[in-house]
């Protein structure tokens, strides 16, 4: 299911909720649709309520988000298998989960195809919830990505700066997704050893829900996407992004 989201539409989204999640999400309320008792709903379109108001606050710090991005955000509902419990050691194949990813409309079909492939492979995902549900970060220069990662949350769009370069980040363009961050942390070399984000994350490719070249690239490459685990510095195991293709609405070249 896809929902086109203009800024005006976001302003008018109902804040009313829709039931309970199996995973902890701040102020989130969602319930499975009637007759689909085996479907676990982690997020719905209602979870984007308040996003436009937050975006105005972020824009006061970072500057206006390009209308080619802001006016072409789309909520894509994806379905996936989850885990049997919060330890994320075993896949729950008895029921499907559903959640909403906020992405640029130009890649909405590709995102759906990528997650359909992961579902066919029974690759488990802890939860999918728009990052705005975790509130703004401390200086209001984006949504609280640290809190989202600590919750092992899979998310996409997040208007935030990109350190040391003038380019808009792929997450701010809506063409990047972070998957199972606690299982797929970013790893970089610090002055006292390896630094991980999130700090409690551990990368063990033997565990279910961990991204590896064999598990993810077959779903990414046909659509011009790549995996951050292939990078040398840092290795961003949770991160997938669009690197090839064209979008008439994006001013910056996709690369």
N, C-alpha and C positions, 0 to 999 in steps of 0.2 A: 504494500500500500504506500502511495506517495502523497504528500501534501505540500503544495507550493506555499511558501511563506513569504509574503512581502512584509516590510516593516509595519505597514498599516494593519495588516492582518494580525501580526504579533501583538500589537497594542490592544486588539480586541479579543484576544484569546481568553476564554473563561478560566479563572483560577480554580474553578471547582475540580474536585479530584475524582478519581476513579478506582478505589479499592486498596488493597494492601500488597506490598512487595515482599518477596522472600528475603531480599537483601536490604540492608539499612541504607536508605536514601533520605536526606534531609527534607522534611515536609512533603514527601511524595506519597500519593494515595492513588493506587490503581487496582482494578479488579478484573479477572478474566471475563470476557463476554459470555452471556448465557449460552449454555449448551457446549461450552469448550472448557470443561472442568480440568482437563489435563494440560491446559495452556497456562503458563506462569507469566503474568504481565509485569515486566519490570519498569516500563515507561510507556506513555502514550503522548499524543499531540498536546494534551493538557499540561504535560511537564515542560513545555516551552513557554508557558504563561509567565510574564514578567521579564522575558528575555529582552524585549525592546527597551524597557525602562533601564535595565542594567546597561544595555549597549550605549545609551546616551551618556551614562556616567563614564564608561570606559572611553568614549570618544572625546570627552573633555580632557582626558589625560593623553591619549595617543593620537588625537586628530580623527576626523571623520573617516569611517570605513567606506571604501570605494563602493558607490552605488551598484557597480557591476557585480559586487559580492552581496552586499546587504539586501538588494531587491531580488536576488535570485537564490536565496537559501531555500532548501526543501527538506521537509521531514520525511525520512524513509524508514518505514517499519521493516525490521528484519526479524527473522525467526532463527533460533539456534538451540542447541542442547546446552544444558548447564551442568553443574556438579552436584553430587549427592549431598555435600555439606560444605561449610566454609573453609575446610582444610584444602579443598581443591585437589584431592588425590584420586577421585574416581568420577567417571562420567555418569550422569543420570540420563539414560536413554529411554526412560519410561514416559517422559513428557517433554514438550517443547516449551521454550521461553520466547518472549517477544519484547522488543524494545525499539526506541526511536533514535536514529542518528540524524543529526542536522548537518547537511552537506550542501555543496553548490549544486544547483540543478543540472549543470553540465555533466556531472559524474554520478548522478542519482542511479541511472541504470547500471552503471559499472559496479557501484557499491552493492546494489541488490544482487548482482551476479556473483560477486566475490563471496558474499555471505551465504548465498545458496550453495556455492561450492563447499564452503566450510561446513555447512549443515550436512550435506551429502557425505562428507568425510567423518561426520560425528565429532568434529572438533569442538570442544566445550568452551563456553564463554560464561564468565561469572555473572555479568549483568551489563545491560546497555541502557544508559540514562544520560540525557543531555547535560553537559557540564554546568549549565546555569543553575541546576538544582543544588549545586554545592556553594552557591553564593559567590560574591566577588572576592578576589584576593586582598591582602592587607592594604595595598596602596591603590586599589581600584584600577589597575592596569590590565585587567583581564579577569576571567572567572577563576575560581580556586582549583587550579589543576592539581596542586599537591593533595588536596582533600579527595579529589576524584581518583587520583592514582592510589592513595592509601586505601580506598574502598575497593580496589581492584576493578574499577569501572572502565568500561569501554566507551569512548566518546570521540567526537569528530570536531565540529566547528568550535573555535575559541578565539575571539579577537584578542590578540596579545602581540606584544612587540617581539622582534627577533634580534637577539643580542649582536651588536657590533656590525650589523649590515643593514642597508636601507630597504631591502626587500621585505615584502609582507610574508609572514610565515605561512606555511602550507595549511596549518590549522586555521589561521585567520582567513584564508581563502576558501575554506570548506572543502579542501581536497586532500586531507590527511586524517587518519584514524589511529588512535592508540588502543591496543587490544590487550586485555588482561595484564595491566602494568605490574602487579606484584609477581607474576610469573615471568614477565618479560621486561625487566627493568632496563633503563638506560645505564650503561656502564662506561665510565671514563677514568682516566688515570689522574689522581690528585697527588698533592705533595706527600701524602702519607699512605698511599696505596689506592686501591680501586674505590671510586665513589659511585654509589648507585642511587638512582631516582626511579621509584621511591626508595627510601633508605632501607626499608624492611624487605625489599624485593630480592629474590634469588633466582638466577637463571640456571635451570637444569633441564636440558632438552629431552630428558627421558620422561618428564612429567607431562600428563595430559594438559592441554591448554597453553603449552609453550610453543612459540613460533620457531620454526627452523626453515632453512631454505627448501627442503623437500616438502614441508607441509604447506607453505604459503605461496612460494613463487609460481607454482603452476596455476594459481588462481589470479595472481597479480599481472604477470607478464603479458597475457593476451590483451589486457586492457591498458597497457602503458603505465602500470604502477610498479613500485619497487618496495623493498623492505629495508628498514634501517639497521637490521642486524647484519647486513652486508657491508656496512660502512666500517672503516678502520677506526676513526676517532670522531666522535664517540660511537660506540655500538649501541644503537637505540632499538633494542629488541622488540619493544611494544609498537613501534611506529611503522605504518605503511602510508605511502603517498603517491599521488599522480605525478609522473615525470615526463610523459610523452603525450602529445595530442594537442588539440586546439579547442579554445572556448571563446566565442565571440564576445562574451561579457567580461572576461578577465583581461585587464590591461597588461599585466605582467605575463611574459611568455612562460608557459608550463615547461619546466626543465628540472 
